[in-house]
Amino acid sequence: MAPRESPRPKPRERSHRHHHDKKRSQGGTPRKSRHAATSSQSDSQVLSADSLAQLDRLNQRETVRPHEITPKKPRRKRQREVVDEKIVVERSRKQHKRKKRRVVSGALLEEGNSQKLRGIRGGGKYDDEYSDGGSRKKKFWIIGGIILVIVIIIIVVAVVVSKKNSGKSSISTSSSTLSAGKPANSNLAGISESSIPAAAKGTDLDPFSWYDTYDFNVTYTNDTVGDLPIMGLNSTWDDSQSPNSNVPAISSSWGSYADRPARGVNLGGWLSLEPFITPSLFTGSGVIDEWTLTSSLGSNAQSTLEKHYDTFVTEQTFIDIADAGLDHVRIPFSYWAVVTYDGDPYVYRTSWRYLLRGIEWARKHGLRINLDVHGLPGSQNGWNHSGRQGTIGWLNGTDGTTNAQRSLDIHNQLSQFFAQDRYKNILSFYGLVNEPKMTVLNETAVMDWTQSAFTLVRKNGITANVVFGDGFLGLTKWQGELQGNSGLVLDAHQYVIFNADQISYNHTEKVNYACSGWSEQAEQSINVATGFGPTIFAEFSQADTDCAPNLNNVGAGTRWEGNFNVGDSSTAVTSPDCPTKNSQCSCTSANADPSTYSTAYKQFLQMFAEAQMTSFEEGWGWFYWTWATEDATQWSYQLGLAAGILPAKAYSRDYNCTPTATGFSGLPETY
């Protein structure tokens, strides 16, 4: 038995999923929001300061506050004919007396007013429409009447055609929402594209630019909390659901995680991509991570990734997770959901909207959330799931200090947003950073940053448990560290297959180590006399090999077969590490369709998974990595259920580490 707390192993023995070192740097300043106000309008395009101030005051009275958004039937806009600023202000006052509707904030109005307010100052095309010539007025009303008749005819024809083409509902026929291959976006019916301010059209705030609008509130808003948009959220929420009768509804207190441990699953590969989870996205030459993927896709990156966000995880995902007897969901996402910087190729903020929708689906089905920042500026571990494979530039190197502050700034925004009442009950865990590689990073720097981040998010109102990673240092390292921070929780990710000593255990040894070694470590860690205290295990899998294609980096090979190489001779594995340690070691059977698994192998895989679940419940619980993969069955809870190698209900298991595993008849040790 080689417990995790043994003297620090070589980096290759402690890694999560990847190793690679490649020179890189990230610099520059944050990229401006695509809807930020500009100052380029000419004097002929804007109101005077006094008049604009009056408009802003009126607009502010009508601005909808966060989470008071309710879809409203759009009103036809009355054509504005203006002579001077006094008329504009007077008409704004009259409009204010009518039924309230969502309006554009002053800043956005300044950016988008060139089309709507041109000609207000002298020389505009509307000037002579209010001249004293009666004939001009008469012509205006005649032309207006003709236009009105034409519009009515067009509307009638459109409605008839729409009903004829669809027996379900009348849906928007905008080219932006019904283009080839896109969902029908039926809840845009009745919402006029003209209700979207000109400056916001085509941005991430414009629902007509979204790939899919199902279950989003499509009423336009530019309201933010922590400078993060509340796009797509409905004004009310319901915390009355629970996923099963063994756990309380979201609205009720969970109680102690030491007494009722979490049983959860990750949504890895959804908002933070990984090649081994969705290999179909990583087919281009040199495409090894999200940085190179979005670089290669160029202008197609946004549409490609949004389609992935929309289809890889759906509401059915959360229904199935609850049906599996699970009660928590860990959602990894990366910093570009919040901000991007000069030189970043990442898709800016599209994943933010899907993160918010995912949380609402989890709420609908009674599932609590573990919020996980999976990638921070500079990369905290240099592995592809941080966004960019290569050099670690977080708290390290030329831009280390800059990236440390950027990361705190991101948490300043996130913590303000998720401190809202809407998230008080459903947010159980708030993760600071996934898997900082402290075998390379300065330990003191990481601990200092962790303390600063914890203090910041608590100050901003986060009441959930705050999670930090063990940094691959071993659980005993954290005894006595970062004490005095109520609700701070240590996170350990346990995998035998990335440790050279443990991957070579035979099947019986793997099960017994999961039962004895990991349960002992969990018990020691949650006791402040021997460990840090509160400890969760937010990643594990039932894989007994590292054979899944691209698991160790794209084309990196495997330890199992002895061809692992990421370009670093100190971490390369040149001879097989499977139990027989010879040429018999093969990934063929491990990567085969699960329908070909022998009875003994299926028995082992389920027992191995259940042994880990039992051990990690000696701590604060567990989160399986991950829910869905395209091919890698032993890494997918969804595929594992279908293959019959996981318990049908996570709370009702066949094996609880008693009796001790004694062997698996006829099961080869070469796969």
Stockholm file with secondary structure:
# STOCKHOLM 1.0

chainA/1-671         MAPRESPRPKPRERSHRHHHDKKRSQGGTPRKSRHAATSSQSDSQVLSADSLAQLDRLNQRETVRPHEITPKKPRRKRQREVVDEKIVVERSRKQHKRKKRRVVSGALLEEGNSQKLRGIRGGGKYDDEYSDGGSRKKKFWIIGGIILVIVIIIIVVAVVVSKKNSGKSSISTSSSTLSAGKPANSNLAGISESSIPAAAKGTDLDPFSWYDTYDFNVTYTNDTVGDLPIMGLNSTWDDSQSPNSNVPAISSSWGSYADRPARGVNLGGWLSLEPFITPSLFTGSGVIDEWTLTSSLGSNAQSTLEKHYDTFVTEQTFIDIADAGLDHVRIPFSYWAVVTYDGDPYVYRTSWRYLLRGIEWARKHGLRINLDVHGLPGSQNGWNHSGRQGTIGWLNGTDGTTNAQRSLDIHNQLSQFFAQDRYKNILSFYGLVNEPKMTVLNETAVMDWTQSAFTLVRKNGITANVVFGDGFLGLTKWQGELQGNSGLVLDAHQYVIFNADQISYNHTEKVNYACSGWSEQAEQSINVATGFGPTIFAEFSQADTDCAPNLNNVGAGTRWEGNFNVGDSSTAVTSPDCPTKNSQCSCTSANADPSTYSTAYKQFLQMFAEAQMTSFEEGWGWFYWTWATEDATQWSYQLGLAAGILPAKAYSRDYNCTPTATGFSGLPETY
#=GR chainA/1-671 SS CCCTTSSCCCHHHHCSSCCCCCCCCCCSCBCCCTTCCCSCCCGGGSCCHHHHHHHHHHHHHHCCCTTCCCCCCCCCCCCCCCSSHHHHHHHHHHHHHSCCCCCCCHHHHHHHCHHHHTTTTTTCTTGGGGSSCHHHHHHHHHHHHHHHHHHHHHHHHHHHHHHHHCSSCCCCCCTTTSSTTCCCCGGGTTCCGGGSCGGGTTSTTCGGGSSCCTTSBCSCCCCEETTEECTBCCSCCCCCCCSSTTSCCTTSCCCCTTTSCEEEEECTTTSSCCTTTCGGGCCSTTCCSHHHHHHHHGGGHHHHHHHHHHHHSCHHHHHHHHHTTCCEEEEEEEGGGTCCBTTCCSCCSHHHHHHHHHHHHHHHTTCEEEEEEEECTTCSSCSGGGSSCSCCCSSSSTTHHHHHHHHHHHHHHHHHHHTSHHHHTTEEEEESCSCCCTTTSCHHHHHHHHHHHHHHHHHTTCCSEEEEECTTSCGGGGTTTTTTCTTEEEEEECCSTTSTTTTTSCHHHHHHHHHHHHHHHHHHHTSTTTSCSCEEEEECCCCSSSCSTTTTSTTCCCTTTTCBCSSCTTTCBCSCCSTTCSTTCCSTTTTSCGGGCCHHHHHHHHHHHHHHHHHHTTTTEEEESCSCCSSCGGGCHHHHHHHTCSCSBTTBCSCSSCSCCCCCTTCCTTC
#=GC SS_cons         CCCTTSSCCCHHHHCSSCCCCCCCCCCSCBCCCTTCCCSCCCGGGSCCHHHHHHHHHHHHHHCCCTTCCCCCCCCCCCCCCCSSHHHHHHHHHHHHHSCCCCCCCHHHHHHHCHHHHTTTTTTCTTGGGGSSCHHHHHHHHHHHHHHHHHHHHHHHHHHHHHHHHCSSCCCCCCTTTSSTTCCCCGGGTTCCGGGSCGGGTTSTTCGGGSSCCTTSBCSCCCCEETTEECTBCCSCCCCCCCSSTTSCCTTSCCCCTTTSCEEEEECTTTSSCCTTTCGGGCCSTTCCSHHHHHHHHGGGHHHHHHHHHHHHSCHHHHHHHHHTTCCEEEEEEEGGGTCCBTTCCSCCSHHHHHHHHHHHHHHHTTCEEEEEEEECTTCSSCSGGGSSCSCCCSSSSTTHHHHHHHHHHHHHHHHHHHTSHHHHTTEEEEESCSCCCTTTSCHHHHHHHHHHHHHHHHHTTCCSEEEEECTTSCGGGGTTTTTTCTTEEEEEECCSTTSTTTTTSCHHHHHHHHHHHHHHHHHHHTSTTTSCSCEEEEECCCCSSSCSTTTTSTTCCCTTTTCBCSSCTTTCBCSCCSTTCSTTCCSTTTTSCGGGCCHHHHHHHHHHHHHHHHHHTTTTEEEESCSCCSSCGGGCHHHHHHHTCSCSBTTBCSCSSCSCCCCCTTCCTTC
//
